[in-house]
Amino acid sequence: FAEALARQLRGEVIMLLGTWAATAKFELRYRKGAPDEGELAVEGGVDEASGRRFRTWGRLLLPEGDVAVEATALFLPVPAEVLARFEASVAS
């Protein structure tokens, strides 16, 4: 379940930035147990975007709406030159 939150938070930042971001800090708080089966919802957003830092939040919700897991994360954009080197290495 924590992986779903991480993907949601990173997705929010990537959409906001229009580029890849690296996770600088990721914290989880487990509030309630989640069932092995059934539908769960994930929601998240961006709390703060200042300079090169993006603070995000996310929650994993149980079917009745209770919060099972809360997360906060800090992301930093990956510099363009680093992305270019990565893309070049993958292409060769």
N, C-alpha and C positions, 0 to 999 in steps of 0.2 A: 504494500500500500504506500509506503514511503516513496518508492520509485515513481508512482503516479503523481505524487505531490511535486517531486523534483522536476519531472517532465513539464508539469503545468507551470511551475514558477519560471523555469528556463524559457519555456515557450512565450510567456508574457514578455520577458525581457528581450528576446530575439525579435519579436514583433515590434516592440517599441523602438529598438535600436536599428533594426534592419540589418543586423550583423550578428555574428556569434559572440557569446559572452562566456567568461569563465566563472565558475563558482568560487567565491572567496570564503564564504561562510554559509553553513546550512544547519539549522537547528530544528529538531522535532520535539513536540510535546504530545505524549500519548494521553488521551483523555478517557476513552472508553474502548473496550474490546470490539473488534469488527468481526462479523460472521465470515465463515469461509465461503458461503454462498450468498447470493442475493445481489441486488444492485446498489452500488454506492456512488455518490456524486463527489466530484472534485471541483473546487472553485478557488480562484486566486486572483491576485492583482498586484499592481505596483504601488507601494506606499510613497516612495520618494525617488526622484531622479535628479541628482545633483552632480554636476561635473561628470566624472567617470564612474560614479557609483550608482547602483540601482538596488534599492531595497524592496523586496517583494514579500508577499504573504500567501498562504494557501491553507485550505482546510479539506479534510476528507469527512464527508457527511454520511451518517447512517440513514437508512430508509425513512426513519421517523423524523429526520432533521437534526438529530444530536450530532455534536462534533466528536469524531473518533480520534482524529489527529490534527494538530495545528503545526504549521511550519512557517519559519521566516528564513529568508536567504539574502545574501549580499552578492551581487554579480558585478564583474568588471568587464567592459568590452575588450575583445581580443583585438590588438592593433592590426591595422591593414597589412603591414609588412609581414607579420606572423602568418596571417591567413594566406597571403600570396605564396610564402615559402611552403606552407602545407599543401596548397593546391598544386604547386609545381611538383612536389614530391609524389603526390598521388597520381598525377598525369604521366609521370615517367616510368 
